[in-house]
């Protein structure tokens, strides 16, 4: 397969799936992965591999814990995608922007994971926790005045401040940098970018200029920190880290890792916080906090479809042959609704976690196995620290009565539009929003993203 080719529609495989043209179905899937999976792939829950198109092996999804375990446990056969839309022009200063732990494979992945371990060490997480507490105290959540605010926008600002301070050592004034990283994440998932790779005035040309801009600014930050006194933020730790041979990470290596951490951690953590906050304000503040967070991650996983993997050799996945070159996905959205694991899977019920004990291949909001997200501990600390402070500070009241969600850049399932909320002093009686929340959970079962009625 060519380095810029996302999929090969000529690949054949004996897999079930929707009928139709592979090219058209692949495009439909790529433009609305959750919608396509829920409406057209979910009914094949008893088979380990289902194709986006019947009999076609170009894009497939695996189902069930056994197949999920096989894929996540075999990092040589199922490599993280480093071609397709991630293939940048060679010979340019920005050519390695996407070279990070999340996309590297083999020895390069092992090396990068080892070098990144110090930034997620317990002592580093403890330092980050102090920053998260400080930023919370500056937010509207810490001032229960009863004033109305947009939950999504405020959590976006709060998470942005946490990421900038903990990862780069910057203040709120530099928020534009992480916002551009998020713009780049969204743009990278635009099908027009990898379908039409030419011209300066095309989506691809605009995307390349954004790539160059992000790479240039991150490189300047790294160069400015090379000889500075060590700090507790991730950038400073990386600038002073050495491998087993005493070699420091190159500027390009640090650029790739910083970009990867900002892209994967900023938006996903903000959105997870938003869904959990909505659940708390919708009548679940009395439930155990850890269970509310887990149930939010189960029923509304922030990344409903895994980042794609490339199948590197012909392989048997639990009795189904999958050809070399296939693009393979895991569906967190579907697996977290597996009725064999979760009783009443479409209901939001935090109390289930007192008895249900899913394996790491049945509940995997951060992935599982050797390539589990390195930032999971950081994300969990942000969630728990923020919500523990919030529940101590005041009482959240949900004002919006029509909750919906949409896919941001085809990757993240985020609340659609503003979600209005108020914070009140402790002990304040607020309106009962449980019916609003229940309607939303039911809509996820009936409708696709955005609330459109779909075919079953």
C-alpha positions in Angstrom: 0.0 0.0 0.0 1.2 3.5 -0.7 2.2 5.6 2.2 -0.6 8.1 1.5 -3.3 5.5 0.8 -5.7 5.2 3.7 -7.4 2.0 2.5 -7.4 -0.5 -0.4 -11.0 -1.1 -1.5 -9.9 -4.2 -3.6 -9.1 -6.2 -0.5 -11.5 -9.2 -0.1 -12.4 -11.0 3.1 -15.1 -13.4 4.1 -16.7 -11.0 6.6 -20.4 -10.0 7.1 -21.4 -6.4 6.8 -23.7 -4.0 5.0 -24.1 -4.4 1.3 -23.1 -1.7 -1.2 -20.0 -0.1 -2.7 -16.9 -0.4 -0.6 -15.8 3.1 -1.6 -19.1 4.7 -0.7 -19.5 2.7 2.5 -15.9 3.5 3.6 -16.6 7.2 3.0 -19.8 7.0 5.0 -18.1 5.2 7.8 -15.2 7.7 7.9 -17.5 10.7 8.0 -19.7 9.3 10.7 -18.1 6.3 12.4 -20.3 6.0 15.5 -23.5 6.6 13.5 -22.5 4.0 10.9 -21.3 1.5 13.5 -24.4 1.8 15.7 -26.9 1.7 12.9 -25.2 -0.7 10.4 -22.6 -2.8 12.4 -24.1 -3.2 15.8 -26.4 -6.1 14.7 -23.4 -8.3 14.0 -22.4 -8.4 17.7 -21.9 -12.2 17.7 -19.2 -12.3 15.1 -15.5 -11.3 15.9 -15.0 -9.3 12.7 -17.4 -7.3 10.7 -16.6 -5.4 7.5 -17.8 -1.9 6.7 -18.9 -3.6 3.5 -20.0 -7.2 3.0 -17.1 -9.3 1.8 -14.6 -6.4 1.8 -11.5 -6.3 3.9 -10.5 -2.7 3.5 -12.0 -1.4 6.7 -13.1 -3.8 9.4 -14.2 -3.6 13.1 -13.6 -6.3 15.7 -16.3 -7.3 18.2 -16.2 -9.1 21.6 -13.5 -9.3 24.3 -11.6 -12.2 22.8 -11.0 -10.4 19.5 -10.3 -7.1 21.3 -7.7 -8.9 23.5 -6.1 -10.4 20.5 -5.8 -7.1 18.7 -4.6 -5.1 21.7 -2.1 -7.8 22.7 -0.4 -8.2 19.3 1.3 -4.9 18.6 3.4 -6.3 15.7 0.5 -7.6 13.7 -1.8 -4.6 14.4 0.2 -1.4 14.2 -1.0 2.0 15.0 -1.7 4.0 11.9 1.3 6.0 10.6 0.3 6.4 7.0 -2.8 7.7 5.3 -3.7 11.2 6.6 -0.7 11.0 9.0 1.8 10.7 6.1 3.4 14.2 5.8 5.6 15.3 2.9 9.2 14.1 3.5 12.2 16.4 3.8 10.2 19.2 5.5 11.0 20.5 9.0 7.5 19.5 10.1 7.6 16.0 8.6 7.8 14.3 12.0 5.1 16.2 13.8 2.9 13.1 14.1 5.8 10.9 15.3 4.6 10.2 18.9 4.0 7.3 21.2 0.4 7.0 19.9 1.6 6.5 16.3 5.1 5.0 16.6 5.6 1.2 16.4 8.2 -1.3 17.2 11.4 -0.3 19.0 10.7 3.4 18.5 7.4 3.1 20.4 9.2 1.2 23.2 11.9 3.8 23.5 9.4 6.7 23.5 7.2 5.1 26.2 10.3 4.6 28.4 11.3 8.2 28.0 7.8 9.5 28.7 7.4 7.5 32.0 8.9 10.2 34.2 6.3 12.8 33.1 3.5 10.4 34.4 5.4 9.3 37.6 3.5 9.5 40.8 5.6 12.5 41.9 4.9 14.4 38.7 1.2 13.6 39.0 1.2 15.0 42.5 2.8 18.2 41.2 0.2 18.4 38.4 -2.6 18.0 41.0 -1.5 21.2 42.7 -1.9 23.0 39.4 -5.3 21.5 38.8 -6.5 22.6 42.3 -5.2 26.2 41.6 -6.9 26.4 38.3 -10.2 25.1 39.7 -10.1 27.8 42.4 -9.9 30.4 39.6 -12.9 29.0 37.7 -16.7 29.7 37.9 -17.1 26.3 39.5 -15.4 27.5 42.6 -17.8 30.5 42.9 -21.4 29.3 43.5 -23.0 32.7 42.8 -26.0 31.3 40.8 -24.8 33.0 37.6 -25.4 31.2 34.4 -22.5 29.9 32.3 -21.9 27.5 29.4 -20.6 24.3 30.9 -18.8 23.2 27.7 -16.9 26.5 27.2 -15.9 26.7 30.9 -14.6 23.2 31.1 -12.8 23.7 27.8 -11.0 26.7 29.3 -10.3 24.9 32.6 -8.8 21.8 30.9 -6.9 24.1 28.5 -5.3 25.8 31.4 -4.4 22.5 33.1 -2.8 21.1 29.9 -0.8 24.3 29.3 0.5 24.5 32.8 1.1 20.8 33.4 2.5 19.9 30.0 4.3 23.0 28.8 4.6 25.3 31.8 2.6 28.1 30.2 -0.1 30.3 31.5 -3.6 31.1 30.2 -2.2 33.8 27.9 -0.8 31.1 25.7 -4.1 29.3 25.2 -4.1 29.9 21.5 -1.4 27.3 21.0 -3.4 24.4 22.4 -6.5 25.6 20.5 -4.6 25.4 17.3 -3.5 21.9 18.2 -7.2 21.0 18.6 -8.0 22.6 15.3 -5.3 20.5 13.7 -6.8 17.3 15.3 -10.2 18.2 13.9 -8.8 19.0 10.4 -6.7 15.8 10.3 -9.9 13.8 10.5 -11.5 15.7 7.6 -11.9 13.2 4.7 -11.2 16.0 2.2 -7.6 16.3 3.6 -6.6 12.8 2.7 -8.8 12.4 -0.4 -7.5 15.5 -2.2 -3.8 15.8 -1.4 -2.8 18.8 -3.6 -2.9 22.6 -3.9 -2.4 25.4 -1.4 -5.9 26.7 -1.4 -7.5 23.2 -0.8 -8.4 21.7 2.7 -5.1 19.8 2.3 -3.1 23.0 1.7 -4.7 24.8 4.7 -4.1 21.7 6.8 -0.3 21.6 5.8 0.0 25.3 6.8 -1.5 24.5 10.2 0.9 21.6 10.6 3.8 23.9 9.8 2.6 26.5 12.2 2.1 24.1 15.2 5.5 22.5 14.5 7.2 25.9 14.4 5.8 27.2 17.7 6.4 23.9 19.6 10.0 23.8 18.3 10.5 27.4 19.5 9.2 26.5 23.0 11.5 23.5 23.2 14.6 25.5 22.1 13.7 28.1 24.8 13.6 25.4 27.5 16.7 23.4 26.6 19.0 25.3 28.9 16.5 26.6 31.4 16.4 25.4 35.0 14.4 22.2 35.4 10.7 22.6 36.3 7.9 20.1 37.1 6.0 20.4 33.8 6.3 17.7 31.1 8.1 19.9 28.6 10.9 20.6 31.0 11.1 16.9 32.1 11.4 15.9 28.4 14.0 18.5 27.6 16.2 17.1 30.4 15.5 13.4 29.9 18.1 11.0 28.5 17.9 7.4 27.3 20.0 4.4 28.4 22.9 5.7 26.3 22.8 9.2 27.8 21.3 10.8 24.7 18.7 13.5 25.0 15.6 13.6 23.0 15.9 15.6 19.8 13.7 18.7 19.3 11.7 16.8 16.7 11.1 13.9 19.1 9.8 16.3 21.8 7.7 18.2 19.3 6.0 15.0 18.3 5.3 13.9 21.9 4.1 17.3 23.0 1.8 17.5 20.0 0.5 14.0 20.7 -0.2 14.7 24.4 -2.0 18.0 23.7 -4.0 16.5 20.8 -5.0 13.4 22.7 -5.5 14.8 26.2 -7.0 18.3 25.9 -10.3 17.8 24.1 -10.9 14.2 25.4 -10.5 15.2 29.0 -12.7 18.3 28.6 -15.5 16.3 27.0 -15.3 13.5 29.6 -15.6 16.2 32.3 -18.6 17.7 30.5 -20.6 14.4 30.3 -19.8 13.5 33.9 -20.8 17.0 35.1 -24.1 16.7 33.2 -24.7 13.4 34.9 -23.9 14.9 38.4 -26.2 17.8 37.7 -28.9 15.5 36.3 -29.5 13.8 39.5 -26.4 11.6 40.2 -24.6 13.8 42.6 -25.7 11.5 45.4 -24.0 8.5 43.8 -20.4 7.4 44.4 -18.2 9.7 42.3 -16.0 7.0 40.9 -19.0 5.1 39.7 -20.5 8.1 38.1 -17.3 8.7 36.1 -17.0 5.1 35.1 -20.7 4.9 34.0 -20.2 8.1 32.0 -17.1 6.6 30.3 -19.1 3.4 29.6 -22.3 4.9 28.1 -20.7 8.0 26.5 -17.1 7.2 25.8 -15.3 10.3 24.6 -13.5 8.4 21.8 -16.2 6.0 20.6 -14.0 4.4 18.0 -10.4 3.6 18.5 -7.7 5.2 16.4 -7.3 2.9 13.4 -4.7 0.1 13.2 -3.1 -1.3 10.1 -3.0 -5.1 9.8 0.6 -5.9 8.9 0.1 -9.6 7.9 -2.7 -11.9 6.9 -4.1 -13.0 10.3 -6.8 -15.1 11.8 -8.9 -13.2 14.3 -10.9 -15.7 16.3 -11.7 -17.8 13.3 -12.0 -15.0 10.7 -9.3 -14.3 8.2 -8.3 -10.7 7.8 -5.9 -9.6 4.9 -2.7 -7.7 5.2 -3.3 -4.0 4.7 -6.8 -3.8 6.2 -7.7 -0.8 8.4 -9.0 -2.1 11.7 -11.0 -0.4 14.4 -12.2 -1.2 17.9 -15.5 0.2 18.9 -15.6 1.4 22.5 -19.1 2.7 21.9 -20.4 -0.8 21.0 -18.3 -2.9 23.4 -19.4 -0.8 26.4 -23.0 -1.6 25.5 -22.4 -5.4 25.2 -25.5 -7.0 26.9 -23.4 -10.1 27.8 -21.3 -7.9 30.1 -23.7 -5.1 31.1 -27.3 -5.7 32.2 -29.6 -3.1 30.8 -26.7 -1.8 28.7 -28.4 1.4 27.4 -29.4 2.7 30.9 -27.2 5.1 32.9 -26.8 3.3 36.2 -23.8 4.1 38.4 -24.8 1.5 40.9 -24.0 -1.3 38.5 -20.3 -0.8 39.3 -20.8 -2.2 42.8 -21.2 -5.7 41.2 -20.1 -5.6 37.5 -16.4 -6.4 37.0 -15.5 -6.1 33.3 -12.2 -7.2 32.0 -9.8 -4.6 30.5 -11.0 -5.8 27.1 -14.7 -5.1 28.0 -14.2 -1.7 29.5 -11.3 0.3 28.0 -11.8 4.1 27.9 -8.0 4.5 27.8 -7.3 1.4 25.7 -5.6 -1.7 27.2 -2.5 -3.9 27.0 1.0 -2.8 26.1 -0.2 0.4 24.4 -2.7 1.6 27.0 -2.7 5.4 27.0 0.2 6.8 29.0 -1.8 9.8 30.0 -4.6 7.8 31.7 -3.3 8.6 35.2 -3.1 12.3 34.4 -6.7 12.3 32.9 -8.1 10.4 35.9 -6.4 12.8 38.4 -7.9 15.8 36.6 -11.4 14.2 36.6 -11.4 13.1 40.3 -9.7 16.2 41.7 -12.0 18.6 39.8 -15.2 16.8 40.8 -14.2 16.3 44.4 -13.6 20.0 44.7 -16.8 20.8 42.8 -19.0 18.7 45.1 -17.4 20.3 48.1 -17.9 23.8 46.8 -21.5 23.9 45.6 -24.5 22.4 43.9 -24.7 22.2 40.1 -28.0 23.0 38.4 -28.5 22.0 34.8 -30.6 24.6 32.9 -30.5 23.2 29.3 -33.4 20.9 28.6 -32.4 19.5 25.2 -29.1 17.5 25.4 -27.5 16.3 22.1 -24.1 15.2 21.0 -22.0 15.3 17.9 -18.7 14.0 16.6 -16.0 16.7 16.7 -13.7 16.0 13.8 -15.0 12.5 13.5 -13.1 11.5 16.7 -14.6 12.9 19.9 -18.3 12.6 21.0 -18.9 16.0 22.5 -22.1 17.9 23.7 -23.6 19.8 20.8 -24.0 23.5 21.4 -23.9 25.3 24.7 -25.0 23.4 27.9 -26.2 26.1 30.3 -25.6 25.6 34.1 -25.4 27.4 37.4 -23.5 26.7 40.6 -25.3 27.3 43.9 -24.1 27.4 47.5 -24.1 24.0 49.3 -27.5 23.0 50.6 -29.4 24.9 47.9 -32.4 23.0 46.4 -32.3 23.0 42.6 -34.6 21.8 39.9 -34.8 18.1 39.1 -33.1 17.5 35.8 -33.3 13.7 35.8 -35.9 13.6 33.1 -33.7 15.7 30.8 -30.9 13.2 31.3 -33.1 10.2 30.8 -34.4 11.5 27.5 -30.8 12.0 26.4 -29.7 8.5 27.3 -32.8 7.1 25.5 -32.0 9.2 22.4 -28.6 7.5 22.1 -30.3 4.1 21.7 -32.8 5.3 19.2 -31.0 8.0 17.2 -27.5 8.5 15.8 -25.2 11.4 16.7 -27.0 14.8 16.3 -30.4 13.3 17.0 -31.3 12.0 13.5 -33.6 9.0 13.3 -31.8 6.2 11.6 -32.5 2.8 10.1 -32.1 -0.2 12.4 
